[in-house]
Amino acid sequence: MSDVEASIPFRAGTEGYASFRIPAVVVSGAGTVLAFCEGRADSAADHGHIDVVLKRSTDGGRTWGALQVAADNGPDLAGNPAPVVLDTGRILLVHVRNAASATEDAILRGQVADADGRRVWVQHSDDDGVTWSGPTEITGTVKEPGWRWYATTPGHALQLSTGRVVVAANHTLPPTGTDTGTEARYNSGHCLLSDDRGETWYLGYLDENTDGYVNVNETTAAELPDGRVYFNTRNDSPSPGNRADAYSADGGRTLVKPFRPQAGLTAPVCEASVLQLRDPDVLLYAGPADPNSRALMTIRASGDDGTTWRPVYPLDGLPAAYSDLARIDRATVGLLYETGDFGAYETITFRRVPVNRLT
């Protein structure tokens, strides 16, 4: 679209990293756009030496500063960035860590020791994302014994109007029989909650169902105008479509109903992102719109809190995968997403999209 401004903060094979994946974006209280992702040092694989990297933009995402490492785990993995800007101005960065050698398959099969498996950490910045605190581990309060795979979001986290911080997340259950644990039906959902701006954390809702119909995977969330929290998830099980959604009326502690299929969102099996606009009140969803391939990044909108959806902004027909949305200013929404000319993981691109094209 000609009226969309694009920039490329991350390009595979540059700045010391073989690949950049898993975008997340927030806007600080000072108006700085902070684009996070995983910097994968040696390959595009989901394991190995991976850092959470960051670039900052002080002009609304048109240009970007130097690459920074926001969270590192030495030669091991720090990933799945879930940033959130608090009402105090502090920026929290929740993320996961594991040993470089711990592959997803090995973790799913229960072949990785707890110390080397997926563990949850939080850091913060009080200077607009320029520097970051040391990491604090919170695994003990947000991960149940026996859970295997564990991932925060991907994408941004939330601070609700009540002050509570909500981080959507997912995990896998160990098999109850002879299955390996790698089947999609063991995928489950939960969220992390903090009522003291990230000082302490606890588990919110649990959605654990191994019937193979809806099994929650990567999840994103938004606070609706009436205060409910809307959760939208990737569903790897063969129910109608590849998306499912749910609502919480108590700030993420419980779900009104378990996740149910959202067949109104045509999508491949892939992460996606949501954002609640205010003035006007419109819920946005961004994700690939091809039903079978990670391609055709499209922004869709709902005027009824996620019950029904309509496409409002197809960006282009190129390969595209993970994404995150942020409100840049009154007139602009920002979309940070994986895309490329011949493959979805060539770049992480940022698009400035006019709000009046989305409502």
C-alpha positions, 0 to 999 in steps of 0.5 A: 500500500502506497501510504504505508511507511516501511523500515527494516530494523533487523535483517538476517545475516547482519550485525553478528546474527545469522537470523532474527525471529520472534518480534515484539514492539512497545512504545515508551512513555516518552514516545520511543518505539522499542523493537525487540526480537531474538538474535540467533547467533549461529543459525535460524534454529529455535535452539542454540546461542540466542539473545534478546536484542533491541533497537530504539526509534525516536521518530516513530519507527522511521529510523532505528538506532544501534542494535542492543542486547537487552537480555543475554544468557551467555552462550545459551538461550534468552528468548520469547521477549514479552515487553510491557511499558508500565504506568510508572514509565518502567519497561518490563521485559519478561522472557524465557531461558534454557540451555543452548543444547536443549532442543524443543523436541527434547524438552517436549519428550521430557529428556532435558533436566529442569535446570537446562529447560525452559525457565522464566526471567524478568528484567527492567529499564528505567531509562527508556530502554537504553540500559537494562537491569540484571535478570531475576528468575521467577520460574518457581511462581509461574511454572508448575512442576512437570510442565515441559515446553514453556513460552511467554507470548510472543509479542508485547505483554499488558498492563491493565487499567487496574494496574495488573500486568498480564503476560500471555503464555503457553506450556505443554503437559507430560503425556499420561500414557505412552505418547511421546509428549510431542503431539499438539494435544498436549499444548496448553495455555496460561498467563502470568500475573503481577499486581505490584508492577513486576515485583512478584508474579503468580499464575492466572488461568489454566487452559489444559485440555488434551482432547486434540480439538483446541490446544492452546499454543502461542497466545496474545492478549488485549484489554477490551473497553469494558475491562475484559481481557481478550486472548487469541491463540495459535491452535495446532490441533485440527479444529475449525481454522487454526485460531482460537480465542477466550475471554477473562472477566477477572483480569486473567485469573480465570476464563469465562469459557475455555478457548474455542475455535475462531473460524472467522480468522483464516490463518495458517498455523502461526503466531499472530498479534492483537491490539485494542485501539481506543478512540476509536474502539476497535480491536485489531488482529495481525497475522498471515491470511493464507490458510495454509502458508505463512504469507499475506500479512493482513490486519483485520478488525473487530467492532464487537470485541473479537466475536467477528472479524473483517479484513481491513488492511492487506499489506502485500502478498509476500511470505510473512510470519510472526508479528506484533502491533503497537499504537505509535501515536493518535494517527498511526499503528505500528506493525513489526513482523517477519517477512521477505521477498522469498522467505518469511524470515529474511527480515523483521520489518516495521510498518507505520499504518494510518489508523484511518485505514483500519477503522 
